[in-house]
Amino acid sequence: MADASEPLVSVIIPALNEARNLPHVMAALPEVDEVILVDGGSTDDTVEVARRLMPGIRVVTQNRRGKGNALACGFAAATGDILVMIDADGSTDPREIPSFIAALRSGADFAKGSRFHGAGGSADITRLRRAGNKCLSLLVNTMFRTRYSDLCYGYNAFWARHLDVFGLDSTSPRPEGDGRLWGDGFEIETLLNLRAARARLHIIEVPSFEQARIHGESNLNAMTDGLRVLRTIAREWPRRRSAVTTVEHAR
C-alpha cells in the first residue's frame, strides 16, 4: 500500500529497438510506482526484454511515429501524480529521478533537466549540437523571456495535473507521408518547454549529466531536427506580448 501522502510516480520510456540497452536502464531505475514502455514498432525483442526484466511493466504501442507521439501515448496511459520522461538508450540516468521529484515537491510545476547548469554535463553531445542548442536557447530566452540554459534536452518531469497544458495528441490516426503529426518528432522537447513557459508554469532546471548512448545509433539528425525546432519556436511564439515565466535553477 502506498502512503497516501506520497505522490505516485510514473516513468515513461519511449523505445524503438532498444533491447540491448534496456537491461542497463532498468537496473538503474529507483523504486517508482509505474513504469510504462512505449514501443514504436520495434523489430528486435525490446518488448520481450522489458517484460522479462520487469514483469509488472506496462507496455503501450504508439499509434503514429516519432518520440513525441510515443511520449504523448505514454502520458495518456499513465496513472501517476508525477510523470517522468527518460530515454531507453541509457543517455538519461534514471538515478537522477529523485532530484526531479524533489524539485516538484519543493514547489515546481515542471522540472526541466539541464546539461549546462550546475553539475550537469554531457558525454554525448557534439560541438555542432552544443552550438545549435546554445543559439536556440538564446533565441527562445529572447522571444519568450525565459532563462533556459538547455532548450533541447528531453529529461523532464511534471505534475500530471498539468498535462492538458501541453495539448498533446495521442488519438489521431497516422497520417500519410512520414506518419507524423507536428510534435511527433524530436521537436517534442522544445514544444514541452515552450508550452510550459506560455502557461506560466513554475519551472525549475535540474542539473543532469547526459551519458553516451550505450548501444546502437541515435535517430536524431542535427540539421533536420534543428530545423524542426526552429519551426516549433516560430509556431509557438506568443504573438500577443504578455508576461511569460521565469526559470529557476536547482542547486
Disulfide bonds with the S-S distance in Angstrom:
none
